[in-house]
Amino acid sequence: MSDDAPADTGPARGAGEPILIVDDEKNIRRTLRMVLEGESYLVHEAGSIAEAEGVLARSPIDLVLLDVKLGDDNGLDLLRTLKARGEDGMSSLTSEIPVVMISGHATIEDAVSATRLGAFDFMEKPLDRNRVVVTARNALERRRMWREVHDLRRAVDARWELLGNAPIMQELRRQIAKVAPTRSRVLVTGESGTGKELIARAIHRNSSVSAGNFVKVNCAAIPPELIESELFGHERGAFTGAIAKKRGLFEVADGGTIFLDEIGDMTLPAQAKVLRVLQTGEFTRVGGEKSMRTDCRVVAATNRDLEQMVKDGTFREDLYFRLNVVPIHSPDLKDRADDIPLLVESFVRECCEENGLGYKPIDEPVLERLKQYDWPGNVRELRNVVERLVIMSDEVIREKDLPPYLGGPRSASRHQSGPQTAIDLGRYAGKSLREFREEVESEFIRIRLAEFDWNISRTAQALGIERTNLHKKLRALGIHRAEHSGSDGE
């Protein structure tokens, strides 16, 4: 090995990063150890595949220098084993260890085989010191970058994790585990704010198309005149404003999962077009003539009663049956109140981190208050309340920080009557469940509107629903601004 110093020492030398040298020649291992320890790396040695396996089992390794010829062993076998391994059901930590192959009798075939198997580099003996140091530095930099990406993905996955240990949540996870590996369509039902998107993402994450895109479509948020363009794309000049060709969301989701959220709010003409895609896998861009294909997993969700909508003629029966192959229900938060402390703890940490605040512990009485509330806005409303508590509290979140309707101090404002107002059940005698539900919902919304002086945005946030959904509920329930003399804030 040449003793010339590297021409470019680059960034700071290795800070104890562990490297494994696998070579059956003791002198080669000793020389490589001297070079790498001189760069402040932590060096392990192995003279055979069996010894290397033992080191890998005992110690974390960030780089492997592997000889092709190891006596009767072939180093490519160890390379193949490393790249095939998996941990935690995800991308393997060991499979991402960069491996640099070394050989004194290298052939082009060896180099090609090593590259195909995923080797980071291939060096020939006699080894050049400069080449060894630079190659190790580059390989370890890639390892650091991979680890950062891995940690980031884990953090993102954690944000979409389904939290809760209640029996109803354990059953939900069991259902997801059974349906996710299949290609069956899933219809997720449940009230607003229960976490239907989390269920859809969990299905995608554990499916055979998890490497593909997860494309969310909010069917209620797309104007009817644009739904076809959004879902299927358009050609340039297809309509006024179509200045360029655009890919549709079904096309973007090809090879992945498309999540049709709030499918019950889709218009009948749009339902017919979606049905064709589900039946044939084919669609045509707006203004186009060429039939295109998409192969994506379809998961739909709704907080509406689609069976009743089918009877009312507002939702296609054939589309309903194509979507409702495997039904999964997302439970209300009130049905798993014992999970609230776990959810609150997670939300507090998340909100503290997002807002650059130190962790704030929560008094036990606060958790008890939160467990006693019915949470009509479900998990979304709980998350909003926790964010408010984190921002407005001092070092510890106490009962005094709770809003009035959760047991906090009451304002003198005449508007804050609070949602604990007793319900006179006698007035509902003879009425159907739907009539009872609509009247109670109407009364509750009026109370929250008054509490926030008819500020629509703040009321929607407190209810745990989107502002557009609140506007729709106000129209459906016949609640008008004229009932109140305050400002109509948004």
Secondary structure, 3 states (H helix, E strand, C coil): CECCCCCCCCCCCCCCCEEEEECCCHHHHHHHHHHHHCCCCEEEEECCHHHHHHHHHHCCCCEEEEECEECCEEHHHHHHHHHHCCECCECCCCCCCCEEEEECCCCHHHHHHHHHHCCCEEEECCCEHHHHHHHHHHHHHHHHHHHHHHHHHHHHHHHCCCCCCCHHHHHHHHHHHHHCCCCCCEEEECCCCCCHHHHHHHHHHCCCCCCCCEEEEECCCCCCCCHHHHHHEECCCCCCCCCCCEECHHHHCCCCEEEEECHHHCCHHHHHHHHHHHHHCEEECECCCCEEECCCEEEEEECCCHHHHHHHCCCCHHHHHHHCCEEEECCCHHHHHHHHHHHHHHHHHHHHHHCCCCCCCECHHHHHHHHHCCCCCHHHHHHHHHHHHHHHCCCCECHHHCCHHHCCCCCCCCCCCCCCCCCCHHHHCCCCHHHHHHHHHHHHHHHHHHHCCCCHHHHHHHHCCCHHHHHHHHHHHCCCHHHCCCCCCC
